[in-house]
């Protein structure tokens, strides 16, 4: 990439007052582009300030990957990730997959302060209603055997189909703030014409604040790209680092979006992270969602309120909900080959359908993962106990967030 392109990404500018903490954050954000083989910084003091010299070796990459699952839910997919192809420090991804339940395709591009995404899905699914409002809605790669495990409490089952066309445009407003707008076409059809079949199109506006939150994925690592800060990350921190992430979104739909139903929802979320000197991490999570107006298919789901740490067959659905979670990542091994981490967690959500009646959805467990530096997707074993119904899950996890 051209030097001026790199300097646009470097958040300290000529004439700024030099601050060591901001300087370290600016370095980290260049590393986060994940397109550098090496990235070195040299400071030279002058009487009237500091000269910063940046030596960068950036490369491009294309990384393909294939997914497959056997059994009753046979499915397969292929993904393609790339970086710096256009020499702008950009990243792009594409995914296409299909199986017995339908197909799905997604693609996105992030360049500079802009992010674009488009996706389309055509999926068959089952809505299984259980005692206390439990239900399940599997997707392409779902292996949930809810009927086999919970048949004694099954009340009813509905077959349906969902078509979903989504676009997102996101823009970074400053070093901490970003916004997004997402128009989404959704169409549900249910066997027998029951429930809320028809058009559910809506638009979502989002605003996010992030400070020192590091993305965990680096799809160019297999080619040696994006590992410019590996040596630095293996060192202990001089002091505890704190990261913050908060977001708010508002969703609305009606005749003006082509919807057959009135839809109005709001969502709040927050994360606070402590990374200790030894790089072990404590994270606190919280969410709140409320549907002021929504048909059945657009109600708040406890699976969306939780944080992706546990594995569950069933969930709750209602007009509103709150949730909280905590996790601690302890690195059993940190070396130049990879990271072995153990992450115990607890997550709890409450869903209400109105009044003072709340239905809980809680889980506790742990994930043991190993992540090679040269293969960015962590893989490992997850154990989850659903506290509300006492069921246990042991599953393999590939990918995830840190």
VMD Tcl script that draws the C-alpha trace (Angstrom):
set ca {
  {0.00 0.00 0.00}
  {1.08 3.59 -0.49}
  {2.64 5.39 2.51}
  {-0.21 7.92 2.59}
  {-2.72 5.05 2.83}
  {-0.93 3.68 5.88}
  {-0.72 7.11 7.48}
  {-4.48 7.54 7.10}
  {-4.91 4.42 9.25}
  {-2.42 5.68 11.86}
  {-4.44 7.71 14.34}
  {-1.60 9.97 15.55}
  {-1.07 12.86 13.16}
  {1.72 15.38 12.68}
  {1.23 18.25 15.13}
  {-0.61 16.20 17.79}
  {0.56 16.31 21.39}
  {2.53 13.10 22.01}
  {0.87 10.79 24.53}
  {2.41 7.37 25.25}
  {-0.94 5.61 25.87}
  {-2.51 6.97 22.68}
  {0.67 6.08 20.79}
  {0.39 2.43 21.94}
  {-3.28 2.31 20.90}
  {-2.43 3.77 17.48}
  {0.19 1.06 16.99}
  {-2.29 -1.64 18.01}
  {-4.87 -0.39 15.50}
  {-2.36 -0.66 12.66}
  {-1.60 -4.22 13.74}
  {-5.38 -4.90 13.71}
  {-5.45 -4.40 9.94}
  {-3.87 -7.89 9.85}
  {-2.10 -7.35 6.53}
  {1.48 -6.88 7.77}
  {4.28 -9.45 7.92}
  {6.36 -7.00 9.94}
  {5.50 -3.63 11.43}
  {8.14 -1.68 13.33}
  {8.03 1.70 15.09}
  {11.03 3.87 15.93}
  {10.82 7.11 17.93}
  {13.46 9.80 17.68}
  {13.23 12.70 20.13}
  {13.85 16.27 19.02}
  {13.93 19.53 20.95}
  {10.47 20.45 19.70}
  {8.86 17.01 19.59}
  {9.18 13.40 18.47}
  {9.69 11.88 15.04}
  {7.93 8.54 14.50}
  {9.35 6.25 11.82}
  {7.14 3.36 10.63}
  {8.65 0.42 8.75}
  {5.92 -1.79 7.30}
  {5.92 -4.90 5.12}
  {2.33 -5.48 3.98}
  {1.15 -8.37 1.80}
  {-2.12 -9.63 0.33}
  {-3.79 -13.01 0.91}
  {-6.71 -15.21 -0.12}
  {-7.77 -17.92 2.32}
  {-10.35 -20.60 1.31}
  {-12.10 -22.96 3.73}
  {-14.59 -25.84 3.39}
  {-17.22 -26.92 5.97}
  {-19.28 -30.11 5.99}
  {-21.62 -31.95 8.34}
  {-23.07 -35.45 8.00}
  {-26.10 -37.12 9.57}
  {-29.75 -36.17 9.26}
  {-28.78 -32.54 8.69}
  {-26.31 -33.10 5.86}
  {-24.86 -29.78 4.72}
  {-21.73 -28.22 3.26}
  {-20.31 -24.77 2.67}
  {-17.29 -22.90 1.39}
  {-15.85 -19.59 2.55}
  {-13.28 -17.26 1.06}
  {-11.47 -14.52 2.99}
  {-9.04 -12.02 1.51}
  {-7.01 -9.05 2.62}
  {-5.18 -6.15 1.01}
  {-5.97 -7.31 -2.54}
  {-6.67 -3.70 -3.52}
  {-3.69 -2.43 -1.44}
  {-5.97 -0.42 0.85}
  {-5.55 -2.56 3.96}
  {-9.07 -3.87 3.32}
  {-10.51 -7.25 4.25}
  {-13.28 -9.16 2.47}
  {-15.16 -12.40 2.99}
  {-17.63 -14.60 1.14}
  {-19.59 -17.66 2.25}
  {-21.97 -20.00 0.46}
  {-23.50 -23.10 1.97}
  {-26.47 -25.41 1.64}
  {-28.05 -28.62 2.79}
  {-31.34 -30.34 3.43}
  {-32.73 -27.22 5.11}
  {-31.93 -24.78 2.28}
  {-29.03 -22.53 1.40}
  {-27.36 -19.30 2.52}
  {-24.80 -16.92 1.02}
  {-23.08 -13.90 2.56}
  {-20.37 -11.43 1.63}
  {-18.75 -8.36 3.13}
  {-16.02 -5.77 2.56}
  {-14.29 -3.57 5.13}
  {-12.05 -0.78 3.85}
  {-10.93 2.27 5.79}
  {-13.85 3.72 7.72}
  {-16.49 1.86 5.69}
  {-18.08 -1.59 5.92}
  {-20.50 -3.23 3.46}
  {-22.39 -6.51 3.87}
  {-25.00 -8.41 1.84}
  {-26.58 -11.78 2.51}
  {-29.43 -14.00 1.33}
  {-30.87 -17.13 2.96}
  {-33.62 -19.53 1.94}
  {-34.22 -21.89 4.86}
  {-36.73 -24.49 5.98}
  {-37.13 -24.83 9.75}
  {-39.23 -26.35 12.48}
  {-40.81 -24.52 15.40}
  {-41.18 -26.98 18.28}
  {-43.27 -25.79 21.21}
  {-42.58 -27.33 24.60}
  {-43.86 -26.91 28.11}
  {-42.89 -23.55 29.63}
  {-42.56 -22.03 26.16}
  {-39.42 -23.85 24.98}
  {-38.84 -23.96 21.24}
  {-36.17 -24.76 18.64}
  {-35.41 -23.33 15.20}
  {-32.45 -25.14 13.58}
  {-30.44 -23.69 10.69}
  {-28.12 -25.12 8.04}
  {-25.42 -26.40 10.41}
  {-27.63 -27.17 13.40}
  {-27.29 -30.65 14.86}
  {-29.85 -30.20 17.62}
  {-31.93 -33.31 18.31}
  {-34.53 -31.55 20.40}
  {-37.40 -33.89 19.56}
  {-35.43 -36.97 20.55}
  {-34.33 -35.49 23.86}
  {-37.50 -33.65 24.88}
  {-40.34 -35.53 23.19}
  {-42.17 -36.04 26.49}
  {-42.69 -32.27 26.86}
  {-43.46 -31.53 23.18}
  {-46.77 -29.69 22.81}
  {-46.84 -28.88 19.09}
  {-44.66 -28.57 16.01}
  {-44.90 -26.22 13.03}
  {-42.97 -26.41 9.76}
  {-42.06 -23.21 7.95}
  {-39.75 -21.44 5.53}
  {-37.86 -18.17 5.81}
  {-36.44 -16.00 3.04}
  {-34.04 -13.30 4.21}
  {-32.26 -10.61 2.18}
  {-30.07 -8.28 4.26}
  {-27.82 -5.31 3.47}
  {-25.66 -3.39 5.95}
  {-23.65 -0.22 5.60}
  {-21.42 0.72 8.51}
  {-19.18 3.73 8.97}
  {-16.60 4.63 11.56}
  {-17.36 8.11 12.89}
  {-14.29 8.55 15.12}
  {-11.66 6.47 16.90}
  {-14.36 5.13 19.25}
  {-17.75 5.60 17.59}
  {-19.34 3.86 14.61}
  {-22.83 3.61 13.12}
  {-24.70 1.21 10.86}
  {-27.94 0.98 8.89}
  {-29.43 -2.41 7.95}
  {-32.48 -2.79 5.69}
  {-33.76 -6.37 5.83}
  {-36.36 -8.20 3.75}
  {-37.87 -11.12 5.66}
  {-40.66 -13.39 4.50}
  {-42.10 -16.24 6.58}
  {-44.45 -18.95 5.37}
  {-45.89 -21.61 7.67}
  {-47.57 -24.87 6.74}
  {-51.33 -24.54 7.03}
  {-51.21 -20.75 6.96}
  {-50.94 -20.45 10.73}
  {-48.90 -18.06 12.90}
  {-47.67 -14.87 11.21}
  {-46.76 -15.77 7.65}
  {-46.04 -12.90 5.26}
  {-43.69 -9.96 4.85}
  {-41.70 -8.88 7.93}
  {-39.36 -6.34 6.32}
  {-37.72 -3.79 8.60}
  {-34.77 -1.41 9.02}
  {-32.29 -1.35 11.91}
  {-30.16 1.64 12.94}
  {-27.18 1.02 15.20}
  {-24.64 3.06 17.15}
  {-21.57 1.50 18.80}
  {-18.79 2.66 21.14}
  {-15.56 0.63 21.36}
  {-12.36 1.30 23.27}
  {-9.40 -1.09 23.19}
  {-11.43 -4.10 22.08}
  {-9.28 -6.34 19.89}
  {-10.70 -8.56 17.14}
  {-9.57 -12.17 17.48}
  {-9.65 -13.46 13.92}
  {-6.88 -13.23 11.35}
  {-7.65 -15.23 8.22}
  {-4.34 -14.34 6.57}
  {-2.23 -15.99 9.28}
  {-1.82 -19.19 7.27}
  {0.24 -17.17 4.79}
  {2.13 -15.42 7.58}
  {0.20 -12.17 7.18}
  {-1.16 -10.34 10.22}
  {1.29 -11.75 12.76}
  {3.25 -8.52 13.12}
  {2.42 -8.21 16.84}
  {2.81 -11.88 17.85}
  {6.02 -11.33 19.81}
  {4.48 -8.35 21.56}
  {1.29 -10.23 22.50}
  {3.33 -13.07 24.04}
  {4.93 -10.65 26.49}
  {3.28 -9.83 29.79}
  {1.51 -6.49 29.99}
  {3.08 -3.70 32.06}
  {-0.31 -3.09 33.70}
  {-3.92 -4.27 33.55}
  {-5.64 -3.31 30.28}
  {-9.34 -2.47 30.20}
  {-11.58 -2.71 27.15}
  {-15.10 -1.39 26.70}
  {-17.82 -2.05 24.13}
  {-21.36 -0.65 24.13}
  {-24.09 -0.52 21.53}
  {-27.67 0.55 20.94}
  {-29.93 -0.37 18.01}
  {-33.47 0.47 16.97}
  {-35.54 -1.66 14.59}
  {-38.75 -0.53 12.88}
  {-41.03 -1.89 10.17}
  {-44.52 -1.35 8.82}
  {-46.33 -0.52 5.63}
  {-43.58 1.97 4.80}
  {-41.07 -0.95 4.62}
  {-43.51 -3.29 2.85}
  {-44.18 -5.29 6.02}
  {-47.55 -6.85 6.74}
  {-46.95 -6.21 10.47}
  {-45.91 -3.36 12.74}
  {-42.43 -3.98 14.14}
  {-40.65 -1.81 16.70}
  {-37.74 -3.05 18.85}
  {-34.82 -1.59 20.79}
  {-31.64 -3.29 21.98}
  {-28.84 -2.29 24.38}
  {-25.60 -4.20 24.96}
  {-22.34 -3.74 26.80}
  {-19.06 -5.56 27.50}
  {-16.29 -4.72 29.94}
  {-12.99 -6.58 29.70}
  {-9.98 -6.78 32.01}
  {-6.80 -8.22 30.49}
  {-4.36 -8.90 33.30}
  {-0.58 -8.67 33.16}
  {-0.34 -12.39 32.37}
  {-2.86 -11.89 29.48}
  {-5.63 -13.83 31.24}
  {-8.98 -12.10 30.67}
  {-12.10 -11.45 32.73}
  {-15.16 -10.32 30.77}
  {-18.58 -9.08 31.89}
  {-21.51 -8.99 29.45}
  {-24.97 -7.43 29.60}
  {-27.91 -7.01 27.21}
  {-31.46 -5.70 27.26}
  {-34.03 -5.92 24.48}
  {-37.66 -4.83 24.18}
  {-40.24 -5.36 21.45}
  {-42.79 -2.55 21.64}
  {-44.58 -4.01 18.59}
  {-43.76 -7.38 17.03}
  {-45.53 -10.47 15.67}
  {-44.50 -13.92 16.88}
  {-41.59 -14.42 14.46}
  {-39.99 -11.10 15.50}
  {-40.27 -11.50 19.26}
  {-37.16 -11.35 21.46}
  {-35.30 -14.66 21.66}
  {-33.20 -15.71 24.66}
  {-30.64 -17.15 22.23}
  {-30.03 -13.62 20.94}
  {-29.79 -12.26 24.48}
  {-27.09 -14.76 25.43}
  {-23.46 -14.37 24.40}
  {-22.48 -17.42 22.34}
  {-20.63 -19.16 25.17}
  {-22.97 -22.12 25.68}
  {-24.68 -24.73 23.46}
  {-28.44 -25.15 23.82}
  {-31.23 -27.02 22.02}
  {-34.09 -24.85 23.21}
  {-34.78 -21.23 24.03}
  {-37.44 -18.79 25.19}
  {-39.27 -16.13 23.20}
  {-41.17 -13.09 24.45}
  {-41.73 -9.34 24.27}
  {-38.63 -8.34 26.22}
  {-35.65 -9.58 28.12}
  {-32.47 -8.87 30.01}
  {-29.30 -10.91 30.37}
  {-25.88 -10.96 31.97}
  {-22.81 -13.12 31.66}
  {-19.28 -13.58 32.93}
  {-16.30 -15.48 31.59}
  {-12.66 -15.88 32.55}
  {-10.04 -16.99 30.03}
  {-7.00 -18.62 31.61}
  {-4.13 -19.45 29.27}
  {-2.66 -22.81 30.22}
  {-0.05 -22.38 27.49}
  {1.33 -19.37 25.62}
  {4.22 -19.86 23.22}
  {5.33 -19.14 19.65}
  {3.24 -22.05 18.34}
  {-0.13 -21.19 19.81}
  {-2.43 -20.54 22.76}
  {-4.17 -23.13 24.94}
  {-6.97 -21.52 26.93}
  {-9.64 -22.63 29.38}
  {-12.72 -20.40 29.62}
  {-15.32 -21.15 32.31}
  {-18.52 -19.12 31.90}
  {-21.96 -18.38 33.27}
  {-24.78 -16.70 31.34}
  {-28.35 -15.93 32.36}
  {-31.28 -14.46 30.44}
  {-34.85 -13.65 31.46}
  {-37.64 -13.36 28.90}
  {-41.06 -11.87 29.58}
  {-44.24 -12.24 27.58}
  {-45.95 -9.46 29.52}
  {-46.80 -8.57 33.08}
  {-44.50 -9.80 35.84}
  {-43.97 -13.31 34.45}
  {-40.37 -14.07 33.45}
  {-38.98 -17.27 31.93}
  {-35.27 -17.98 32.61}
  {-32.64 -19.36 30.25}
  {-29.30 -19.96 31.95}
  {-26.21 -22.00 31.34}
  {-22.87 -22.73 32.98}
  {-19.87 -24.53 31.55}
  {-16.41 -24.19 30.09}
  {-14.61 -24.26 26.75}
  {-11.10 -25.64 26.26}
  {-9.61 -24.26 23.04}
  {-6.30 -24.30 21.22}
  {-5.40 -21.67 18.69}
  {-2.39 -21.93 16.41}
  {-0.91 -18.59 15.42}
  {-0.72 -19.78 11.83}
  {-4.35 -21.04 11.87}
  {-6.60 -18.30 13.21}
  {-9.75 -20.29 14.10}
  {-9.57 -21.65 17.65}
  {-10.86 -25.19 18.01}
  {-11.75 -27.17 21.11}
  {-14.38 -28.80 23.30}
  {-17.32 -27.10 25.00}
  {-19.34 -28.38 27.93}
  {-22.64 -26.67 28.79}
  {-25.21 -27.44 31.46}
  {-28.61 -25.85 30.97}
  {-29.46 -24.81 34.52}
  {-33.21 -24.59 33.89}
  {-33.88 -28.07 32.52}
  {-30.74 -29.88 33.74}
  {-29.62 -31.06 30.29}
  {-25.96 -31.40 29.36}
  {-24.18 -30.74 26.09}
  {-20.67 -31.67 24.99}
  {-19.72 -30.36 21.58}
  {-16.86 -29.37 19.33}
  {-16.43 -25.65 18.71}
  {-14.53 -24.11 15.83}
  {-14.15 -20.36 15.78}
  {-15.55 -17.95 18.33}
  {-14.63 -14.63 19.83}
  {-12.09 -13.65 22.48}
}
mol new
graphics top color blue
foreach p $ca { graphics top sphere $p radius 0.5 }
foreach p [lrange $ca 0 end-1] q [lrange $ca 1 end] { graphics top cylinder $p $q radius 0.2 }
display resetview
